[in-house]
């Protein structure tokens, strides 16, 4: 959920630069402040150190140093998703710059507004053997060609004067539909150059980005609006499938009002559990491969399926294609859906309000439905010493302890699929799943960025594979006293890969099954000040989480799970059913997502 005004200071600091000549980086830091940015995430280096110096001296934007540039991007991503503001990441040239790419790809695919400020060698050294040269000269590669495919805007700031034009364009591009990253390449000498700026309290710099203008209801396609409204008015039963754009557009209230007027069931995509109250009688469950059978049942009974703020990618429609093909589909959102239907583009909030305004004013009760009942899965033959904690028990413990204003960040893998299926979203916090690229380890940085931005308790729910990729960002949480609770489901495996190997490749490899690691003991030894718990059962897990809620800083909890436990993931369910029925995957019609 977007933070309230109490989460972020509303008044700008008084220490913006006076009129006169200042370094470009001082001007840049001031412009970030004027745009409402409160944190800049990144990793330092010689070709970005001047910007860090400016941020430190200016004191208005807090510089946060991560352990890895991928995590720094995800911190900016988590910041943007929980505040509704522009996330900012800064990194140096060379390997630091290249480490940004996978994080920017996630922000690009998930439509998250992020500004990346990337240091470059001095312009006079480009093409002359400069260390970490990526100017495209003299046989070096061109950084612009690397970043362009994962950004909405990418430019090299060739001289100080050009920043006054390029910075507003980059900020506007990041925040316009479709949202996504913008990249500015900043040579070191340009960062150090002097620039003339207006004084404190002066009018904004010409071209300074203001909030992105929204399309008004009058700009919506009237003919399409009429067609969509008539379809919905004439429908006896409607299933709404709502997506992450509802959260990005802060349109939860409009969605709830429309659902009430329609008497509709409401399902959500895997990355949008928080856009509709999961305890509302209308809530049908999660759609797609990590979802609930009730959604397909409601879809088959519906006269119209209304997509709100989702293009319905494969993860959200897996298992639903046949029912969708037999149902009229209408869509509200800024981008066209991946399924056939009538699409009303434009600003989502305005579209929701316009359609609602053409419906009868009284709310209707939704038809009876089963609700989001968990999918029963076969019990594993334990491959773990001792008693592993089943996902159902572990997630129930998290649910019992989770504050209703907390943010939840769910990582990839078997544990993540179980959490998406089983854990209701908090009523007043975000429930974030990065399905744009689905990169493992996303949550460790993103959770820290969200916690530092909002001051709210934030839960990171991840497997051991994700922890081994980027879990040392725990150090960043400790350094900045971020209120993050890291919960690591340790099955000593890349278990999702291991399950695929078993069912699709005859279990001929054991590469993804690991020797046991005591994560709690290791993390406790590395960070003596961190509250660390190795939970032996669900009761201990719940107690540890409640203790973390009462504290002000980070906490770490590890629990043992079984790599043989099959999560409620539709492709795996079809594997097991095919095995039980002695059918081949082809005969059964296995659902594939990768």
C-alpha positions as CSV (number, residue, x, y, z in Angstrom):
1,X,0.0,0.0,0.0
2,X,1.3,3.5,-0.8
3,X,2.5,5.2,2.4
4,X,0.6,8.0,4.0
5,X,1.9,11.5,4.4
6,X,3.1,10.7,7.9
7,X,5.5,8.1,6.5
8,X,7.5,10.7,4.6
9,X,8.3,14.3,5.5
10,X,6.2,16.7,3.5
11,X,8.4,19.8,3.8
12,X,11.6,20.2,1.9
13,X,14.9,20.7,3.9
14,X,16.1,24.2,4.4
15,X,19.7,23.4,3.3
16,X,19.2,23.5,-0.5
17,X,22.0,25.3,-2.3
18,X,22.1,29.1,-2.5
19,X,22.0,30.8,-5.9
20,X,25.4,30.8,-7.6
21,X,27.8,28.4,-9.1
22,X,28.0,24.9,-7.6
23,X,29.3,21.5,-8.6
24,X,26.9,19.6,-10.9
25,X,26.6,16.9,-8.3
26,X,25.4,19.4,-5.7
27,X,22.8,20.7,-8.1
28,X,21.8,17.1,-8.9
29,X,21.4,16.2,-5.2
30,X,19.3,19.3,-4.7
31,X,17.0,18.4,-7.7
32,X,16.5,14.9,-6.2
33,X,15.4,16.6,-3.0
34,X,13.0,18.9,-4.8
35,X,11.5,15.9,-6.6
36,X,10.7,14.3,-3.2
37,X,13.5,11.7,-3.1
38,X,14.5,10.9,0.4
39,X,17.0,8.0,-0.1
40,X,19.6,7.1,-2.7
41,X,20.8,3.5,-2.8
42,X,24.0,2.2,-4.3
43,X,27.6,1.2,-4.0
44,X,30.5,3.7,-4.2
45,X,33.5,3.9,-6.4
46,X,35.9,6.4,-7.9
47,X,33.7,7.5,-10.7
48,X,30.6,8.1,-8.6
49,X,32.2,9.3,-5.3
50,X,31.5,13.0,-6.1
51,X,27.8,12.3,-6.1
52,X,28.0,10.5,-2.8
53,X,30.0,13.5,-1.5
54,X,27.2,15.9,-2.6
55,X,24.5,13.8,-1.0
56,X,26.5,13.6,2.2
57,X,27.1,17.3,2.3
58,X,23.5,18.2,1.4
59,X,22.0,16.0,4.1
60,X,18.5,16.1,2.5
61,X,18.8,12.8,0.7
62,X,20.1,9.8,2.8
63,X,22.8,7.8,1.0
64,X,22.5,4.1,1.7
65,X,25.5,1.9,0.7
66,X,24.6,-1.7,-0.3
67,X,26.8,-4.7,-0.6
68,X,26.1,-5.3,-4.3
69,X,24.7,-3.1,-7.1
70,X,21.9,-5.6,-7.9
71,X,20.6,-5.3,-4.3
72,X,21.0,-1.5,-4.5
73,X,18.6,-1.5,-7.5
74,X,16.1,-3.6,-5.7
75,X,16.3,-1.3,-2.7
76,X,15.3,1.6,-5.0
77,X,12.6,-0.7,-6.4
78,X,11.2,-1.6,-3.0
79,X,11.4,2.1,-2.1
80,X,9.4,3.0,-5.2
81,X,6.8,0.3,-4.7
82,X,6.0,1.2,-1.1
83,X,6.1,5.0,-1.4
84,X,4.8,5.7,-4.9
85,X,7.9,7.9,-5.4
86,X,10.9,7.7,-7.7
87,X,13.5,5.2,-6.5
88,X,17.1,6.3,-7.1
89,X,20.3,4.1,-7.4
90,X,23.8,5.2,-8.0
91,X,26.8,3.1,-9.0
92,X,30.3,3.5,-10.4
93,X,31.6,2.5,-13.8
94,X,32.7,-0.9,-15.1
95,X,31.6,-4.0,-13.1
96,X,29.5,-1.8,-10.8
97,X,27.5,-0.4,-13.7
98,X,27.1,-3.9,-15.2
99,X,25.8,-5.3,-11.9
100,X,22.8,-2.9,-12.2
101,X,21.4,-4.6,-15.3
102,X,19.4,-7.5,-13.8
103,X,17.8,-5.2,-11.2
104,X,16.9,-2.7,-13.9
105,X,15.5,-5.5,-16.0
106,X,13.1,-6.4,-13.1
107,X,12.0,-2.7,-12.7
108,X,11.5,-2.5,-16.5
109,X,9.4,-5.6,-16.7
110,X,7.4,-4.8,-13.5
111,X,6.9,-1.1,-14.5
112,X,8.7,0.3,-11.4
113,X,10.0,4.0,-11.7
114,X,13.8,3.9,-10.9
115,X,16.4,6.5,-11.8
116,X,20.0,5.0,-12.2
117,X,22.9,7.5,-11.9
118,X,25.9,5.7,-13.3
119,X,29.5,7.0,-13.1
120,X,31.8,7.0,-16.1
121,X,35.5,7.7,-16.6
122,X,36.5,11.3,-17.4
123,X,35.6,12.3,-20.9
124,X,39.2,13.2,-21.8
125,X,40.2,9.6,-21.1
126,X,37.5,7.9,-23.1
127,X,38.9,6.0,-26.1
128,X,42.5,6.2,-24.7
129,X,42.6,3.1,-22.5
130,X,40.6,4.5,-19.6
131,X,40.0,2.0,-16.8
132,X,36.4,0.7,-17.1
133,X,35.8,2.6,-20.4
134,X,32.4,2.0,-21.8
135,X,32.1,5.0,-24.1
136,X,32.0,2.9,-27.3
137,X,35.2,4.4,-28.5
138,X,38.5,2.7,-29.5
139,X,37.0,-0.8,-29.2
140,X,35.3,-0.4,-25.9
141,X,31.6,-1.3,-25.6
142,X,29.0,1.4,-25.4
143,X,27.1,1.5,-22.0
144,X,24.2,3.2,-23.7
145,X,23.6,0.0,-25.8
146,X,23.7,-2.1,-22.6
147,X,21.2,0.0,-20.7
148,X,18.9,1.0,-23.5
149,X,16.9,-2.3,-23.6
150,X,16.2,-2.2,-19.9
151,X,15.3,1.5,-19.6
152,X,12.6,3.9,-20.7
153,X,15.3,6.6,-21.2
154,X,19.1,6.4,-21.4
155,X,21.5,9.2,-22.1
156,X,25.1,10.2,-21.5
157,X,25.5,13.6,-19.9
158,X,28.3,15.0,-22.2
159,X,28.6,18.3,-20.4
160,X,27.3,20.1,-17.4
161,X,24.8,22.3,-19.2
162,X,23.0,19.3,-20.7
163,X,22.0,18.0,-17.3
164,X,19.3,20.7,-16.9
165,X,17.5,19.1,-19.9
166,X,18.4,15.4,-19.5
167,X,17.5,15.1,-15.8
168,X,13.9,16.3,-16.1
169,X,13.5,14.0,-19.2
170,X,14.8,11.0,-17.3
171,X,12.6,11.6,-14.3
172,X,9.5,12.1,-16.4
173,X,10.2,9.0,-18.5
174,X,10.6,6.8,-15.4
175,X,7.2,8.0,-14.0
176,X,5.1,8.1,-17.2
177,X,3.2,5.0,-18.4
178,X,4.6,2.5,-18.9
179,X,6.8,3.2,-15.9
180,X,10.3,1.9,-15.6
181,X,14.0,2.8,-15.2
182,X,15.8,5.8,-16.6
183,X,19.6,5.9,-16.8
184,X,22.0,8.8,-16.9
185,X,25.6,8.1,-17.5
186,X,27.8,10.7,-15.7
187,X,31.5,11.1,-16.6
188,X,33.6,12.0,-13.5
189,X,34.7,15.4,-14.9
190,X,31.1,16.4,-15.7
191,X,30.1,15.5,-12.2
192,X,32.8,17.9,-10.9
193,X,32.0,20.7,-13.3
194,X,30.5,24.0,-12.1
195,X,26.9,24.9,-12.9
196,X,24.8,28.0,-12.4
197,X,21.7,27.4,-10.2
198,X,18.9,29.4,-8.8
199,X,18.8,30.0,-5.0
200,X,16.9,28.5,-2.2
201,X,13.2,29.0,-2.5
202,X,13.4,30.0,-6.2
203,X,11.0,28.7,-8.7
204,X,11.7,25.2,-10.1
205,X,14.3,24.9,-12.8
206,X,12.6,25.2,-16.3
207,X,11.7,21.7,-17.3
208,X,11.8,20.4,-13.8
209,X,9.6,17.2,-13.7
210,X,6.4,17.6,-11.9
211,X,4.1,14.7,-11.1
212,X,3.3,12.9,-14.3
213,X,0.0,14.2,-15.7
214,X,-2.8,11.7,-15.6
215,X,-5.3,11.2,-18.4
216,X,-8.7,12.5,-17.4
217,X,-11.9,10.6,-17.8
218,X,-12.8,12.9,-20.7
219,X,-9.7,11.5,-22.6
220,X,-10.8,7.9,-22.3
221,X,-12.1,6.4,-25.6
222,X,-15.9,7.1,-25.3
223,X,-16.9,4.3,-27.6
224,X,-14.9,1.7,-25.7
225,X,-16.0,3.1,-22.4
226,X,-19.6,2.6,-23.5
227,X,-19.0,-0.9,-24.7
228,X,-17.2,-2.0,-21.5
229,X,-19.9,-0.4,-19.3
230,X,-22.7,-2.1,-21.3
231,X,-21.0,-5.5,-21.1
232,X,-20.7,-5.2,-17.3
233,X,-24.2,-3.8,-16.8
234,X,-25.6,-6.8,-18.7
235,X,-23.6,-9.4,-16.9
236,X,-25.2,-11.5,-14.2
237,X,-21.9,-12.8,-12.9
238,X,-18.5,-11.0,-13.1
239,X,-15.1,-12.2,-12.1
240,X,-12.6,-9.4,-11.6
241,X,-8.9,-10.3,-11.9
242,X,-6.9,-7.4,-10.5
243,X,-3.2,-6.8,-11.0
244,X,-0.2,-4.8,-9.7
245,X,-1.1,-1.6,-11.6
246,X,-3.9,-1.2,-9.1
247,X,-1.3,-0.7,-6.4
248,X,1.0,1.5,-8.6
249,X,-2.0,3.7,-9.5
250,X,-3.2,3.8,-5.8
251,X,-6.6,2.6,-7.1
252,X,-7.6,0.1,-4.4
253,X,-10.6,2.2,-3.3
254,X,-11.9,2.5,-6.8
255,X,-11.5,-1.2,-7.4
256,X,-13.4,-2.1,-4.3
257,X,-16.2,0.3,-5.2
258,X,-16.5,-1.1,-8.7
259,X,-16.5,-4.7,-7.4
260,X,-19.3,-3.8,-5.0
261,X,-21.4,-2.2,-7.7
262,X,-21.0,-5.3,-9.9
263,X,-21.5,-7.8,-7.2
264,X,-18.3,-9.4,-8.5
265,X,-15.9,-12.0,-7.3
266,X,-12.4,-10.6,-7.1
267,X,-9.2,-12.5,-7.8
268,X,-5.7,-11.1,-7.9
269,X,-2.5,-11.9,-9.8
270,X,0.4,-13.4,-7.9
271,X,2.1,-10.0,-7.6
272,X,-1.0,-8.2,-6.5
273,X,-2.3,-9.9,-3.4
274,X,-2.5,-6.6,-1.5
275,X,-4.8,-4.7,-4.0
276,X,-8.0,-6.2,-2.5
277,X,-8.8,-7.3,1.1
278,X,-8.0,-11.0,1.2
279,X,-10.6,-11.5,4.0
280,X,-13.5,-9.8,2.1
281,X,-16.3,-12.3,1.2
282,X,-15.8,-11.4,-2.5
283,X,-12.2,-12.5,-2.5
284,X,-11.8,-15.5,-4.8
285,X,-8.1,-16.1,-4.4
286,X,-4.9,-15.9,-6.5
287,X,-5.1,-16.5,-10.3
288,X,-2.6,-18.5,-12.2
289,X,0.0,-21.1,-11.5
290,X,0.4,-20.3,-7.8
291,X,-3.3,-19.8,-7.3
292,X,-6.5,-21.3,-6.1
293,X,-8.9,-23.7,-7.9
294,X,-11.8,-21.4,-6.9
295,X,-10.7,-18.8,-9.4
296,X,-11.1,-21.2,-12.3
297,X,-14.5,-22.2,-10.9
298,X,-15.6,-18.6,-10.7
299,X,-14.3,-17.9,-14.2
300,X,-16.3,-20.8,-15.7
301,X,-19.4,-19.5,-14.0
302,X,-18.9,-15.8,-15.0
303,X,-20.5,-14.1,-17.9
304,X,-17.7,-11.5,-18.0
305,X,-14.1,-11.5,-16.8
306,X,-12.9,-8.0,-16.0
307,X,-9.1,-7.5,-16.0
308,X,-8.1,-4.5,-13.9
309,X,-4.5,-3.3,-14.0
310,X,-3.1,-6.5,-15.4
311,X,-2.1,-7.7,-18.8
312,X,-2.6,-11.3,-17.5
313,X,0.8,-12.8,-18.2
314,X,1.4,-16.5,-18.1
315,X,2.0,-16.8,-14.4
316,X,-1.4,-15.1,-13.8
317,X,-3.3,-17.1,-16.4
318,X,-1.7,-20.5,-16.3
319,X,-4.5,-23.1,-16.1
320,X,-7.2,-20.5,-17.1
321,X,-6.7,-20.3,-20.8
322,X,-9.6,-22.6,-21.8
323,X,-12.0,-20.9,-19.4
324,X,-10.9,-17.5,-20.6
325,X,-11.4,-18.5,-24.2
326,X,-15.0,-19.3,-23.4
327,X,-15.7,-16.1,-21.5
328,X,-16.1,-12.5,-22.6
329,X,-13.1,-10.5,-21.4
330,X,-12.9,-6.7,-20.9
331,X,-9.8,-4.9,-19.6
332,X,-9.1,-1.6,-17.8
333,X,-5.5,-0.4,-17.8
334,X,-2.8,1.6,-19.6
335,X,-1.5,-1.4,-21.6
336,X,-3.2,-4.0,-23.8
337,X,-3.7,-7.4,-22.3
338,X,-2.1,-10.6,-23.5
339,X,-5.5,-12.2,-24.0
340,X,-8.3,-11.3,-26.4
341,X,-10.9,-8.9,-25.2
342,X,-12.2,-5.3,-25.2
343,X,-9.5,-3.0,-23.7
344,X,-10.1,0.5,-22.3
345,X,-6.8,2.1,-22.0
346,X,-5.7,5.3,-20.2
347,X,-5.2,6.1,-16.6
348,X,-6.5,3.2,-14.4
349,X,-8.1,5.3,-11.6
350,X,-10.0,7.4,-14.1
351,X,-11.1,4.3,-16.1
352,X,-12.4,2.7,-12.9
353,X,-14.3,5.8,-11.9
354,X,-15.8,6.3,-15.3
355,X,-17.0,2.7,-15.5
356,X,-18.4,2.8,-12.0
357,X,-20.2,6.0,-12.7
358,X,-22.2,4.2,-15.4
359,X,-23.3,1.4,-13.2
360,X,-26.3,1.2,-10.8
361,X,-25.5,3.1,-7.6
362,X,-26.3,0.3,-5.1
363,X,-23.8,-2.4,-4.2
364,X,-24.8,-6.0,-4.9
365,X,-23.9,-9.2,-3.1
366,X,-21.6,-11.6,-5.0
367,X,-22.8,-15.1,-5.8
368,X,-21.8,-17.9,-3.5
369,X,-18.3,-19.4,-4.0
370,X,-15.9,-21.6,-2.3
371,X,-13.3,-19.0,-1.6
372,X,-9.5,-19.4,-1.7
373,X,-9.2,-22.9,-0.3
374,X,-5.6,-24.2,-0.2
375,X,-4.8,-26.8,-2.8
376,X,-4.0,-30.1,-1.1
377,X,-0.6,-31.4,-2.0
378,X,1.1,-34.8,-1.4
379,X,3.1,-35.3,1.7
380,X,6.8,-35.5,1.1
381,X,9.1,-38.4,1.9
382,X,11.4,-36.5,4.2
383,X,14.9,-35.9,2.9
384,X,15.9,-33.7,5.9
385,X,17.3,-34.8,9.2
386,X,15.1,-34.1,12.2
387,X,11.6,-32.8,11.6
388,X,11.3,-30.2,8.9
389,X,8.6,-27.6,9.3
390,X,5.9,-28.1,6.5
391,X,5.2,-25.0,4.5
392,X,1.6,-24.9,5.7
393,X,2.7,-24.7,9.4
394,X,5.4,-22.2,8.7
395,X,3.2,-19.9,6.7
396,X,0.5,-20.2,9.4
397,X,3.1,-19.0,12.0
398,X,4.0,-16.1,9.8
399,X,0.3,-15.2,9.4
400,X,-0.2,-15.3,13.2
401,X,2.6,-12.8,13.8
402,X,2.4,-10.5,10.8
403,X,1.4,-6.9,11.7
404,X,-1.4,-5.7,9.5
405,X,0.6,-2.6,8.5
406,X,3.7,-4.5,7.6
407,X,5.2,-4.9,4.1
408,X,5.8,-8.4,2.8
409,X,8.4,-9.2,0.1
410,X,8.3,-12.8,-1.3
411,X,11.2,-14.3,-3.1
412,X,11.3,-16.9,-5.9
413,X,11.2,-20.7,-5.4
414,X,9.1,-23.4,-3.7
415,X,8.8,-21.4,-0.4
416,X,7.7,-18.4,-2.3
417,X,5.0,-20.3,-4.2
418,X,3.7,-21.6,-0.9
419,X,3.6,-18.1,0.7
420,X,1.8,-16.6,-2.3
421,X,-0.8,-19.4,-2.1
422,X,-1.2,-19.5,1.7
423,X,-0.4,-16.1,3.3
424,X,-3.1,-13.4,3.3
425,X,-1.8,-10.0,2.4
426,X,-1.6,-7.5,5.3
427,X,-4.6,-5.1,5.2
428,X,-2.5,-1.9,5.2
429,X,0.9,-2.9,3.7
430,X,2.4,-4.0,0.4
431,X,2.7,-7.7,-0.6
432,X,5.4,-7.6,-3.3
433,X,6.4,-10.5,-5.6
434,X,9.0,-9.6,-8.3
435,X,7.6,-11.7,-11.2
436,X,8.9,-9.4,-13.9
437,X,12.2,-11.3,-14.2
438,X,11.7,-13.6,-11.2
439,X,15.3,-13.1,-10.0
440,X,16.3,-14.9,-6.9
441,X,17.5,-12.7,-4.0
442,X,15.4,-9.7,-5.1
443,X,13.7,-9.4,-1.7
444,X,16.8,-8.9,0.5
445,X,17.5,-5.5,-1.0
446,X,13.9,-4.6,-1.8
447,X,12.7,-5.2,1.8
448,X,15.5,-3.0,3.1
449,X,14.6,-0.2,0.8
450,X,10.9,-0.4,1.8
451,X,11.7,-0.5,5.5
452,X,14.1,2.5,5.4
453,X,11.7,4.4,3.2
454,X,8.6,3.9,5.4
455,X,9.9,3.0,8.8
456,X,7.4,0.0,8.9
457,X,8.2,-3.5,9.9
458,X,9.0,-5.4,6.7
459,X,9.1,-9.2,6.2
460,X,11.4,-10.8,3.7
461,X,10.3,-14.4,3.0
462,X,12.9,-16.3,1.0
463,X,14.6,-19.7,0.5
464,X,18.2,-20.6,1.2
465,X,19.0,-20.4,-2.6
466,X,18.0,-16.8,-2.6
467,X,19.8,-16.1,0.6
468,X,23.1,-17.5,-0.8
469,X,22.7,-15.1,-3.8
470,X,22.1,-11.8,-2.0
471,X,21.5,-12.5,1.6
472,X,24.6,-10.7,2.8
473,X,22.5,-7.5,2.5
474,X,21.6,-8.5,6.0
475,X,24.8,-6.6,6.8
476,X,23.2,-3.5,5.2
477,X,20.1,-3.9,7.4
478,X,22.3,-4.2,10.5
479,X,24.3,-1.1,9.5
480,X,21.2,1.1,9.0
481,X,19.1,-0.5,11.7
482,X,16.4,-1.3,9.2
483,X,13.2,-2.8,10.7
484,X,13.4,-5.9,8.5
485,X,12.6,-9.5,9.6
486,X,14.3,-12.0,7.3
487,X,12.7,-15.4,7.3
488,X,14.7,-18.0,5.4
489,X,13.1,-21.3,4.6
490,X,16.1,-23.6,4.4
491,X,15.6,-26.8,2.4
492,X,19.3,-27.0,1.5
493,X,18.5,-27.1,-2.1
494,X,17.4,-25.2,-5.2
495,X,14.3,-27.2,-4.7
496,X,12.2,-25.9,-7.6
497,X,15.0,-27.0,-9.9
498,X,15.3,-30.4,-8.1
499,X,11.6,-31.1,-8.5
500,X,11.8,-30.4,-12.2
501,X,14.8,-32.7,-12.5
502,X,12.9,-35.5,-10.8
503,X,9.8,-35.2,-12.9
504,X,11.1,-34.1,-16.2
505,X,14.6,-35.6,-16.4
506,X,14.2,-38.8,-14.4
507,X,16.0,-37.6,-11.3
508,X,19.3,-38.3,-12.9
509,X,21.1,-35.4,-11.3
510,X,21.6,-34.2,-7.7
511,X,23.3,-30.9,-8.5
512,X,20.6,-28.8,-6.8
513,X,20.6,-30.8,-3.5
514,X,23.1,-29.4,-1.1
515,X,24.8,-30.5,2.2
516,X,23.1,-29.1,5.3
517,X,24.0,-25.6,6.3
518,X,23.1,-24.0,9.7
519,X,22.2,-20.6,8.5
520,X,21.1,-19.3,11.9
521,X,24.5,-20.2,13.5
522,X,26.4,-18.7,10.7
523,X,24.5,-15.4,10.6
524,X,24.6,-15.1,14.4
525,X,28.4,-15.5,14.4
526,X,28.8,-12.9,11.6
527,X,26.5,-10.3,13.2
528,X,26.6,-10.5,17.0
529,X,24.3,-7.6,17.4
530,X,21.6,-9.1,15.2
531,X,18.6,-11.0,16.8
532,X,18.9,-14.4,15.2
533,X,16.7,-17.5,15.8
534,X,17.0,-21.0,14.4
535,X,13.3,-22.2,14.7
536,X,12.8,-25.9,15.3
537,X,9.0,-25.8,15.0
538,X,6.2,-23.4,14.1
539,X,5.7,-22.3,17.7
540,X,9.3,-21.1,17.9
541,X,9.0,-19.4,14.6
542,X,5.9,-17.5,15.7
543,X,7.6,-16.4,19.0
544,X,10.7,-15.2,17.1
545,X,8.6,-13.2,14.7
546,X,6.6,-11.6,17.5
547,X,9.9,-10.6,19.2
548,X,11.1,-9.0,16.0
549,X,7.9,-7.0,15.7
550,X,8.5,-5.5,19.1
551,X,12.1,-4.5,18.3
552,X,13.2,-1.5,16.2
553,X,15.8,-3.1,14.0
554,X,16.5,-6.1,11.9
555,X,16.0,-9.8,12.9
556,X,16.8,-13.1,11.2
557,X,15.0,-16.4,11.5
558,X,15.9,-19.6,9.8
559,X,13.9,-22.8,9.7
560,X,14.5,-26.2,8.1
561,X,12.1,-27.3,5.3
562,X,12.1,-30.4,3.2
563,X,13.4,-30.2,-0.4
564,X,11.0,-33.0,-1.3
565,X,7.9,-31.1,-0.3
566,X,5.8,-30.1,-3.3
567,X,4.5,-26.6,-3.1
568,X,1.0,-25.5,-4.5
569,X,2.4,-24.7,-7.9
570,X,0.3,-25.8,-10.8
571,X,3.0,-27.3,-13.0
572,X,4.1,-29.5,-10.1
573,X,0.6,-30.4,-9.3
574,X,0.2,-31.6,-12.9
575,X,3.5,-33.6,-12.6
576,X,2.3,-35.4,-9.5
577,X,-1.2,-36.1,-11.0
578,X,0.4,-37.5,-14.1
579,X,2.7,-39.8,-12.0
580,X,-0.2,-41.0,-9.9
581,X,-2.3,-41.8,-13.0
582,X,0.7,-43.3,-14.9
583,X,0.4,-40.8,-17.6
584,X,3.2,-39.1,-19.5
585,X,3.5,-35.3,-19.2
586,X,2.3,-35.0,-22.8
587,X,-0.8,-37.1,-22.1
588,X,-1.6,-35.1,-19.0
589,X,-1.0,-31.6,-20.5
590,X,1.6,-30.3,-18.2
591,X,1.5,-26.6,-17.5
592,X,4.9,-25.1,-18.3
593,X,6.2,-21.7,-17.1
594,X,9.9,-22.0,-17.9
